[in-house]
Structure formats: structure tokens, C-alpha cells
Amino acid sequence: MGRHQPIIYNHVLLNHGNAYNKVNGEFTVPMTGVYYLNGDKSRNRK
């Protein structure tokens, strides 16, 4: 993973208002405010 590369999650649990774009990994805020983003990235080896 390179610097400033978006993280694209295969599984998104909550995405109220569809602000997170699962295709390009961008989060677009719908209105001005304070946002708290939390994520967990793990790798499942088979």
C-alpha cells in the first residue's frame, strides 16, 4: 500500500447516507461538522 492510497473495504458494516464509496474508497461528507471515523483492517489468510 502506497502513501495517500485509498483503503477500499470489501465489507462495510454501517454506511448511513452512503457517504463511503465502496468503489473508490472515498468518504464524502454530506454536511459541515465533526466526523469520527473508525476502521479495522485485518487479513484473513487461507
N, CA, C and O atoms as a GROMACS GRO file, in nm:
protein
  184
    1MET      N    1   0.084  -0.117   0.000
    1MET     CA    2   0.000   0.000   0.000
    1MET      C    3   0.089   0.124   0.000
    1MET      O    4   0.180   0.136   0.081
    2GLY      N    5   0.061   0.214  -0.092
    2GLY     CA    6   0.141   0.334  -0.104
    2GLY      C    7   0.086   0.450  -0.024
    2GLY      O    8  -0.024   0.443   0.031
    3ARG      N    9   0.163   0.553  -0.017
    3ARG     CA   10   0.124   0.674   0.054
    3ARG      C   11   0.007   0.741  -0.018
    3ARG      O   12   0.006   0.750  -0.140
    4HIS      N   13  -0.091   0.787   0.057
    4HIS     CA   14  -0.210   0.854   0.006
    4HIS      C   15  -0.295   0.764  -0.083
    4HIS      O   16  -0.373   0.812  -0.165
    5GLN      N   17  -0.280   0.636  -0.067
    5GLN     CA   18  -0.361   0.540  -0.143
    5GLN      C   19  -0.488   0.511  -0.064
    5GLN      O   20  -0.481   0.484   0.056
    6PRO      N   21  -0.604   0.517  -0.128
    6PRO     CA   22  -0.729   0.490  -0.055
    6PRO      C   23  -0.738   0.345  -0.011
    6PRO      O   24  -0.686   0.255  -0.077
    7ILE      N   25  -0.806   0.323   0.102
    7ILE     CA   26  -0.831   0.188   0.151
    7ILE      C   27  -0.972   0.151   0.109
    7ILE      O   28  -1.068   0.217   0.146
    8ILE      N   29  -0.984   0.046   0.032
    8ILE     CA   30  -1.115   0.001  -0.016
    8ILE      C   31  -1.151  -0.126   0.060
    8ILE      O   32  -1.084  -0.228   0.048
    9TYR      N   33  -1.259  -0.117   0.138
    9TYR     CA   34  -1.303  -0.231   0.218
    9TYR      C   35  -1.402  -0.316   0.139
    9TYR      O   36  -1.490  -0.264   0.071
   10ASN      N   37  -1.385  -0.447   0.148
   10ASN     CA   38  -1.477  -0.540   0.082
   10ASN      C   39  -1.608  -0.551   0.157
   10ASN      O   40  -1.713  -0.578   0.097
   11HIS      N   41  -1.604  -0.531   0.288
   11HIS     CA   42  -1.723  -0.544   0.372
   11HIS      C   43  -1.739  -0.418   0.455
   11HIS      O   44  -1.650  -0.383   0.532
   12VAL      N   45  -1.851  -0.349   0.440
   12VAL     CA   46  -1.880  -0.228   0.517
   12VAL      C   47  -2.003  -0.256   0.602
   12VAL      O   48  -2.110  -0.285   0.550
   13LEU      N   49  -1.986  -0.246   0.734
   13LEU     CA   50  -2.094  -0.279   0.827
   13LEU      C   51  -2.201  -0.171   0.832
   13LEU      O   52  -2.320  -0.200   0.820
   14LEU      N   53  -2.159  -0.046   0.848
   14LEU     CA   54  -2.252   0.067   0.853
   14LEU      C   55  -2.207   0.175   0.755
   14LEU      O   56  -2.089   0.208   0.750
   15ASN      N   57  -2.300   0.227   0.680
   15ASN     CA   58  -2.270   0.335   0.585
   15ASN      C   59  -2.395   0.423   0.571
   15ASN      O   60  -2.454   0.433   0.464
   16HIS      N   61  -2.431   0.485   0.682
   16HIS     CA   62  -2.551   0.569   0.682
   16HIS      C   63  -2.536   0.684   0.584
   16HIS      O   64  -2.436   0.756   0.588
   17GLY      N   65  -2.632   0.701   0.496
   17GLY     CA   66  -2.628   0.807   0.396
   17GLY      C   67  -2.538   0.777   0.278
   17GLY      O   68  -2.523   0.860   0.189
   18ASN      N   69  -2.478   0.658   0.275
   18ASN     CA   70  -2.388   0.618   0.166
   18ASN      C   71  -2.276   0.717   0.142
   18ASN      O   72  -2.241   0.744   0.027
   19ALA      N   73  -2.218   0.772   0.249
   19ALA     CA   74  -2.109   0.868   0.235
   19ALA      C   75  -1.978   0.799   0.195
   19ALA      O   76  -1.892   0.861   0.132
   20TYR      N   77  -1.962   0.672   0.231
   20TYR     CA   78  -1.843   0.596   0.192
   20TYR      C   79  -1.869   0.529   0.057
   20TYR      O   80  -1.967   0.456   0.042
   21ASN      N   81  -1.781   0.554  -0.038
   21ASN     CA   82  -1.792   0.495  -0.171
   21ASN      C   83  -1.707   0.368  -0.173
   21ASN      O   84  -1.584   0.375  -0.167
   22LYS      N   85  -1.772   0.250  -0.181
   22LYS     CA   86  -1.700   0.122  -0.178
   22LYS      C   87  -1.622   0.096  -0.306
   22LYS      O   88  -1.538   0.006  -0.309
   23VAL      N   89  -1.647   0.172  -0.411
   23VAL     CA   90  -1.576   0.152  -0.538
   23VAL      C   91  -1.439   0.220  -0.535
   23VAL      O   92  -1.339   0.160  -0.575
   24ASN      N   93  -1.434   0.346  -0.488
   24ASN     CA   94  -1.306   0.418  -0.491
   24ASN      C   95  -1.247   0.447  -0.352
   24ASN      O   96  -1.138   0.503  -0.342
   25GLY      N   97  -1.317   0.408  -0.244
   25GLY     CA   98  -1.264   0.424  -0.108
   25GLY      C   99  -1.276   0.564  -0.052
   25GLY      O  100  -1.217   0.592   0.052
   26GLU      N  101  -1.348   0.652  -0.117
   26GLU     CA  102  -1.360   0.791  -0.070
   26GLU      C  103  -1.480   0.807   0.022
   26GLU      O  104  -1.585   0.746   0.001
   27PHE      N  105  -1.464   0.891   0.124
   27PHE     CA  106  -1.572   0.928   0.213
   27PHE      C  107  -1.604   1.074   0.186
   27PHE      O  108  -1.520   1.162   0.206
   28THR      N  109  -1.726   1.102   0.141
   28THR     CA  110  -1.768   1.238   0.110
   28THR      C  111  -1.866   1.283   0.216
   28THR      O  112  -1.975   1.226   0.230
   29VAL      N  113  -1.828   1.386   0.290
   29VAL     CA  114  -1.915   1.433   0.399
   29VAL      C  115  -2.038   1.504   0.342
   29VAL      O  116  -2.025   1.588   0.254
   30PRO      N  117  -2.157   1.469   0.393
   30PRO     CA  118  -2.278   1.529   0.341
   30PRO      C  119  -2.304   1.671   0.392
   30PRO      O  120  -2.378   1.747   0.329
   31MET      N  121  -2.243   1.708   0.505
   31MET     CA  122  -2.262   1.843   0.559
   31MET      C  123  -2.145   1.878   0.649
   31MET      O  124  -2.072   1.790   0.695
   32THR      N  125  -2.127   2.006   0.674
   32THR     CA  126  -2.020   2.054   0.760
   32THR      C  127  -2.041   2.001   0.901
   32THR      O  128  -2.154   1.997   0.950
   33GLY      N  129  -1.932   1.961   0.966
   33GLY     CA  130  -1.942   1.911   1.103
   33GLY      C  131  -1.815   1.839   1.143
   33GLY      O  132  -1.713   1.844   1.074
   34VAL      N  133  -1.822   1.772   1.255
   34VAL     CA  134  -1.711   1.693   1.307
   34VAL      C  135  -1.746   1.546   1.285
   34VAL      O  136  -1.855   1.502   1.322
   35TYR      N  137  -1.656   1.472   1.224
   35TYR     CA  138  -1.680   1.332   1.193
   35TYR      C  139  -1.576   1.245   1.262
   35TYR      O  140  -1.459   1.280   1.270
   36TYR      N  141  -1.621   1.132   1.312
   36TYR     CA  142  -1.534   1.034   1.374
   36TYR      C  143  -1.539   0.908   1.289
   36TYR      O  144  -1.644   0.846   1.275
   37LEU      N  145  -1.425   0.871   1.233
   37LEU     CA  146  -1.416   0.750   1.150
   37LEU      C  147  -1.332   0.647   1.224
   37LEU      O  148  -1.226   0.679   1.279
   38ASN      N  149  -1.379   0.525   1.225
   38ASN     CA  150  -1.308   0.418   1.293
   38ASN      C  151  -1.307   0.297   1.200
   38ASN      O  152  -1.410   0.262   1.142
   39GLY      N  153  -1.195   0.234   1.188
   39GLY     CA  154  -1.186   0.118   1.100
   39GLY      C  155  -1.095   0.011   1.156
   39GLY      O  156  -1.011   0.037   1.242
   40ASP      N  157  -1.114  -0.107   1.107
   40ASP     CA  158  -1.031  -0.221   1.147
   40ASP      C  159  -0.991  -0.296   1.020
   40ASP      O  160  -1.077  -0.342   0.945
   41LYS      N  161  -0.865  -0.307   0.998
   41LYS     CA  162  -0.815  -0.374   0.879
   41LYS      C  163  -0.738  -0.499   0.923
   41LYS      O  164  -0.637  -0.490   0.991
   42SER      N  165  -0.788  -0.613   0.882
   42SER     CA  166  -0.719  -0.738   0.912
   42SER      C  167  -0.715  -0.823   0.787
   42SER      O  168  -0.791  -0.801   0.692
   43ARG      N  169  -0.628  -0.920   0.787
   43ARG     CA  170  -0.609  -1.004   0.669
   43ARG      C  171  -0.645  -1.147   0.708
   43ARG      O  172  -0.597  -1.200   0.808
   44ASN      N  173  -0.727  -1.208   0.627
   44ASN     CA  174  -0.766  -1.345   0.650
   44ASN      C  175  -0.688  -1.435   0.555
   44ASN      O  176  -0.713  -1.435   0.434
   45ARG      N  177  -0.595  -1.509   0.608
   45ARG     CA  178  -0.514  -1.598   0.524
   45ARG      C  179  -0.580  -1.735   0.516
   45ARG      O  180  -0.622  -1.791   0.618
   46LYS      N  181  -0.588  -1.787   0.396
   46LYS     CA  182  -0.649  -1.919   0.376
   46LYS      C  183  -0.545  -2.022   0.350
   46LYS      O  184  -0.577  -2.139   0.331
   0.00000   0.00000   0.00000
